[in-house]
Amino acid sequence: MSKDTLLIFDTTLRDGEQSPGAAMTREEKLRIARQLERMRVDIIEAGFPAASSGDFESVKTIAEAIKESTVCGLARANEKDVRRAGEAITPARSGRIHTFIATSPIHMEKKLRMTPDQVVEAAVKAVKWALEYTDDVEFSAEDAVRSEFDFLCRVFDAVIQAGAKTINVPDTVGYSIPVQWGERMRALIEQVPNSDKVIWSTHCHNDLGMASANSLAAVLNGARQVECTINGLGERAGNAALEEIVMAVRTRKDLFSVETRIDATQIVPASRLVSQITGYVVQPNKAVVGANAFAHESGIHQDGVLKHRETYEIMRAEDVGWNANKISLGKLSGRNAFKTKLAELGIVLASEETLNTAFARFKELADKKREIFDEDLHAIVSDEMGPPEVEHYKMVASKFHSETGESPRAELTLSLGGVEQRAQASGSGPVDAAFRAIESVAGSGSDLLLYSVNAITTGTDAQGEVTVRLSKDGRIVNGQGADTDIIVASAKAYLNALNKLHAGPERVNPQL
């Protein structure tokens, strides 16, 4: 690797999935992985194989499908985890095992209940087990920000001698600030023996809003890999945002003597796909990918941009993929054109039956909308790609009534486990009525934490995408639904969330 290359390690499918309710199906993970490959991400951390059989199969499926990016599996520093990760990445053309153990005094004493000597021994053993499966092994010192510097040097020296090729320094709790984090990275590279034999990496959380800034400070001080996620997705306040890291390095070449291999025109499509699948809507003023990122309201700004773009814009919207959602198909498009377009978007449907159902949905939407965009197709596919066994709740028919001076009512025909039931209820609004009607037969006992509506594309005929977040017995799930009728989309989203609750508990990922 050239000293001028900055590797982009995307952990949307692992760390990003730790956001409340953001758990993804295998098919959804594969769709995101294909988009990351199209964007030319260097390393895709596909999951934590030892967490569950579902996560193992997801990582293995991605390892089989992805050819141009390295596929990585996460493992704690124990033999069972490492071997499970090794088995999952075996099909990959280029595979990596990422093993970690906590190194801060509070984690070693309170969580691991291990002595420093035991932690070093476990780290070395994990690296050696991983080397049985691949020569691309990464080691992370969890909670490095609160670890004693001399002990960090000792651990890193030991794992480098054992054969680790990448050393990752995580700010697990988002505690650091850029000056401090940059100094720590520089000091480690200067003082750890054989530091020039490995790639130094950083993984920063955003609890104080400085994950991207800390990551860039590490790059300025020798890091040549950044671990990040699309839209900064991740538990608590999230992770360093891939789009911010890539565009900062590209825009400020006067400061950064590194380049990435990322195809930046795929950034906005990736952002929208991750948002649609996880239900985490991108805030309008989000850097690079927010709806307002290249909007100018001020008359002075508008005048300046019209005269010369660089008066107020440091990046070009088209360079990161804005306006890339071109009209793709119309109502006269045939099944082959539909299938071909899905393939261009990296979408491979599991069966002919699923393709037929999705095509019927497309035709139905084309009768309602004059223009069909890529985002519309992603929304259609998201509705159709759920595992059949999860579809315990399904809407068969609906009727809504809303009139001034009258209580809105919803009348639904639902399928519960294959048995149709009629449900009706009134509410403070048609959405409230729909949810009450569903609960009158479902009786889930869940709490509604979030209800969010987002227009998928522009225009009054745009599909509305609704996210519903439900909580029950400590579990949190997000449900999504899309339709040109917001009330129907809302009911779909609620039923989608109920199906996820009905499917059973998800595994819990470790934190880095």
JOMO-V94842 format. One record per residue. N is the residue number from 1. BURIAL is + if it has 24 or more other C-alpha atoms within 12 Angstrom, else -. Layout:
N,BURIAL ; N,BURIAL
This chain:
1,- ; 2,- ; 3,- ; 4,- ; 5,+ ; 6,+ ; 7,+ ; 8,+ ; 9,+ ; 10,+ ; 11,+ ; 12,+ ; 13,+ ; 14,+ ; 15,+ ; 16,+ ; 17,+ ; 18,+ ; 19,+ ; 20,+ ; 21,+ ; 22,+ ; 23,+ ; 24,+ ; 25,+ ; 26,+ ; 27,+ ; 28,+ ; 29,+ ; 30,+ ; 31,+ ; 32,+ ; 33,+ ; 34,+ ; 35,+ ; 36,+ ; 37,+ ; 38,+ ; 39,+ ; 40,+ ; 41,+ ; 42,+ ; 43,+ ; 44,+ ; 45,+ ; 46,+ ; 47,+ ; 48,+ ; 49,+ ; 50,+ ; 51,+ ; 52,- ; 53,- ; 54,+ ; 55,+ ; 56,+ ; 57,+ ; 58,+ ; 59,+ ; 60,+ ; 61,+ ; 62,+ ; 63,+ ; 64,+ ; 65,+ ; 66,+ ; 67,+ ; 68,+ ; 69,+ ; 70,+ ; 71,+ ; 72,+ ; 73,+ ; 74,+ ; 75,+ ; 76,+ ; 77,+ ; 78,+ ; 79,+ ; 80,- ; 81,+ ; 82,+ ; 83,+ ; 84,+ ; 85,+ ; 86,+ ; 87,+ ; 88,+ ; 89,+ ; 90,+ ; 91,+ ; 92,+ ; 93,- ; 94,+ ; 95,+ ; 96,+ ; 97,+ ; 98,+ ; 99,+ ; 100,+ ; 101,+ ; 102,+ ; 103,+ ; 104,+ ; 105,+ ; 106,- ; 107,+ ; 108,+ ; 109,- ; 110,- ; 111,- ; 112,- ; 113,- ; 114,- ; 115,- ; 116,+ ; 117,- ; 118,- ; 119,+ ; 120,+ ; 121,- ; 122,+ ; 123,+ ; 124,+ ; 125,+ ; 126,+ ; 127,+ ; 128,+ ; 129,+ ; 130,+ ; 131,+ ; 132,- ; 133,+ ; 134,+ ; 135,- ; 136,+ ; 137,+ ; 138,+ ; 139,+ ; 140,+ ; 141,+ ; 142,+ ; 143,+ ; 144,+ ; 145,+ ; 146,+ ; 147,+ ; 148,- ; 149,+ ; 150,- ; 151,+ ; 152,+ ; 153,+ ; 154,+ ; 155,+ ; 156,+ ; 157,+ ; 158,+ ; 159,+ ; 160,+ ; 161,+ ; 162,+ ; 163,+ ; 164,+ ; 165,+ ; 166,+ ; 167,+ ; 168,+ ; 169,+ ; 170,+ ; 171,+ ; 172,+ ; 173,+ ; 174,+ ; 175,+ ; 176,+ ; 177,+ ; 178,+ ; 179,- ; 180,- ; 181,+ ; 182,+ ; 183,+ ; 184,+ ; 185,+ ; 186,+ ; 187,- ; 188,+ ; 189,+ ; 190,- ; 191,- ; 192,+ ; 193,- ; 194,+ ; 195,+ ; 196,- ; 197,- ; 198,+ ; 199,+ ; 200,+ ; 201,+ ; 202,+ ; 203,+ ; 204,+ ; 205,+ ; 206,+ ; 207,+ ; 208,- ; 209,+ ; 210,+ ; 211,+ ; 212,+ ; 213,+ ; 214,+ ; 215,+ ; 216,+ ; 217,+ ; 218,+ ; 219,+ ; 220,+ ; 221,+ ; 222,+ ; 223,+ ; 224,+ ; 225,+ ; 226,+ ; 227,+ ; 228,+ ; 229,+ ; 230,+ ; 231,+ ; 232,+ ; 233,+ ; 234,+ ; 235,+ ; 236,- ; 237,+ ; 238,+ ; 239,+ ; 240,+ ; 241,+ ; 242,+ ; 243,+ ; 244,+ ; 245,+ ; 246,+ ; 247,+ ; 248,+ ; 249,+ ; 250,+ ; 251,+ ; 252,- ; 253,- ; 254,- ; 255,- ; 256,+ ; 257,+ ; 258,+ ; 259,+ ; 260,+ ; 261,+ ; 262,+ ; 263,+ ; 264,+ ; 265,+ ; 266,+ ; 267,+ ; 268,+ ; 269,+ ; 270,+ ; 271,+ ; 272,+ ; 273,+ ; 274,+ ; 275,+ ; 276,+ ; 277,+ ; 278,+ ; 279,+ ; 280,+ ; 281,+ ; 282,+ ; 283,- ; 284,- ; 285,- ; 286,- ; 287,+ ; 288,+ ; 289,+ ; 290,+ ; 291,+ ; 292,- ; 293,+ ; 294,+ ; 295,+ ; 296,- ; 297,- ; 298,- ; 299,- ; 300,- ; 301,- ; 302,- ; 303,- ; 304,- ; 305,- ; 306,- ; 307,- ; 308,- ; 309,- ; 310,- ; 311,- ; 312,- ; 313,- ; 314,- ; 315,+ ; 316,+ ; 317,+ ; 318,- ; 319,+ ; 320,+ ; 321,+ ; 322,+ ; 323,+ ; 324,- ; 325,+ ; 326,- ; 327,- ; 328,+ ; 329,+ ; 330,+ ; 331,+ ; 332,- ; 333,- ; 334,- ; 335,- ; 336,- ; 337,- ; 338,+ ; 339,+ ; 340,- ; 341,+ ; 342,+ ; 343,- ; 344,- ; 345,+ ; 346,+ ; 347,+ ; 348,+ ; 349,+ ; 350,- ; 351,- ; 352,- ; 353,- ; 354,+ ; 355,+ ; 356,- ; 357,- ; 358,+ ; 359,+ ; 360,- ; 361,+ ; 362,+ ; 363,+ ; 364,- ; 365,+ ; 366,+ ; 367,- ; 368,- ; 369,+ ; 370,+ ; 371,+ ; 372,+ ; 373,+ ; 374,+ ; 375,+ ; 376,+ ; 377,+ ; 378,+ ; 379,+ ; 380,+ ; 381,+ ; 382,+ ; 383,+ ; 384,+ ; 385,+ ; 386,+ ; 387,- ; 388,- ; 389,- ; 390,+ ; 391,+ ; 392,+ ; 393,+ ; 394,+ ; 395,+ ; 396,- ; 397,- ; 398,+ ; 399,+ ; 400,+ ; 401,+ ; 402,- ; 403,- ; 404,- ; 405,- ; 406,- ; 407,- ; 408,+ ; 409,+ ; 410,+ ; 411,+ ; 412,+ ; 413,+ ; 414,+ ; 415,+ ; 416,+ ; 417,- ; 418,- ; 419,- ; 420,- ; 421,+ ; 422,+ ; 423,+ ; 424,+ ; 425,+ ; 426,+ ; 427,- ; 428,- ; 429,- ; 430,+ ; 431,+ ; 432,+ ; 433,+ ; 434,+ ; 435,+ ; 436,+ ; 437,+ ; 438,+ ; 439,+ ; 440,- ; 441,+ ; 442,+ ; 443,- ; 444,+ ; 445,- ; 446,+ ; 447,+ ; 448,+ ; 449,- ; 450,+ ; 451,+ ; 452,+ ; 453,+ ; 454,+ ; 455,+ ; 456,+ ; 457,+ ; 458,- ; 459,- ; 460,- ; 461,- ; 462,+ ; 463,+ ; 464,+ ; 465,+ ; 466,+ ; 467,+ ; 468,+ ; 469,+ ; 470,+ ; 471,+ ; 472,+ ; 473,- ; 474,- ; 475,+ ; 476,+ ; 477,+ ; 478,+ ; 479,+ ; 480,+ ; 481,+ ; 482,+ ; 483,+ ; 484,+ ; 485,+ ; 486,+ ; 487,+ ; 488,+ ; 489,+ ; 490,+ ; 491,+ ; 492,+ ; 493,+ ; 494,+ ; 495,+ ; 496,+ ; 497,+ ; 498,+ ; 499,+ ; 500,+ ; 501,+ ; 502,+ ; 503,- ; 504,- ; 505,- ; 506,+ ; 507,+ ; 508,+ ; 509,+ ; 510,+ ; 511,+ ; 512,+
